């Protein structure tokens, strides 16, 4: 009998710290490092920094490549190891635990100066993988560096503060006092803002911006794809990223589980290569289970990033054929001034609440109507129409008869709903509803959607027709907008039919 021994890479077996602090699998680390030029691995003077080291996987895989590339210049193995680990590889751990883990991965010892360390040149325990427990800097209840909530993150010094070293300084260059050729990492994604129902605050953009201040030759970082459409404090970051011609590669995964097994991050994950000396279009690669698509295109062609290259030609056609779009007609969130948790009243203005409550009443004094909507026929749509679906590589269920409906004149709604459009007559509202339910329109909405919530900006590619009458079908719209059969097949593959959605809901 032949016995086969399998020795798994321990770094591929680690449990993640959380959905926000995710260990990078070795395969992904190597796919990312493959974006860098081969000549880097042959350069004994090149310096590499992982400013958010968790497992040490990036530094380890870089070391492996340098060990091969530098062999002709530094033939002695121990001398080569010492040179690489002492002079070329640097890291900043995100916690004390990950500092120990990273040193164990890179130096084969949790202390750099141990007798077991593969590098014999370090005099201190940290080596080139630094960690220092620091506190947030509070002002008006918020951290001036990361925006953390003082009520949540002001804690005993013995506990983890989540005040990450790399972004809690105005002068990151002083952390190592040297110039780096490559900065690469997978930063923490968000911080809890505290309080019931509040969304977490994204912080990954702070690591990207801080890394750019160091002006490396190359910068690569992994982060959630939610920045594509902005919001949650990401609007300025989105604009800066889209207008940065130095972003040479952008690799997009519509499902985070294709990158991090078992980790579900709404909207997917991406990583990018920023090259200081590059200026031009970006090679955008979208990866899903069934195919990979790459297209060189300017990131700032549209006000948000369109993640699927197959969608670009469709959007271009629609924009060229139309001049008015529904983002100018859709109401803001909280169209009548009442939050989702507004308590129904026994009498007053008829008001639509979340679906499990339905039509109840709101106090006249609590209802505002700045958009002059209340006396019109309204098409109400949910603020979170794809709640529960985080894998965008699958066909999306969005608007259908079980979650979008017509509200009569005199009725209002809470923040659970937004007004997609309003009309003088019921016939116009019914006609608009057929327009909204076409796969083509829902596809155009989907191009701007990264998370479960939707607002008026997500309708920026949907034409606002001069009038709404009769029944709209996909056949009518694709002919009107010049969409080809191949483009229609792509649209059809991305959106679930209204009837399919209703049948699923009935079965449930």
Order of alpha helices (4+ residues) and beta strands (2+ residues): alpha-beta-alpha-alpha-beta-alpha-beta-beta-beta-alpha-beta-beta-beta-alpha-beta-alpha-beta-beta-beta-beta-alpha-beta-beta-beta-beta-beta-beta-alpha-alpha-alpha-alpha-alpha
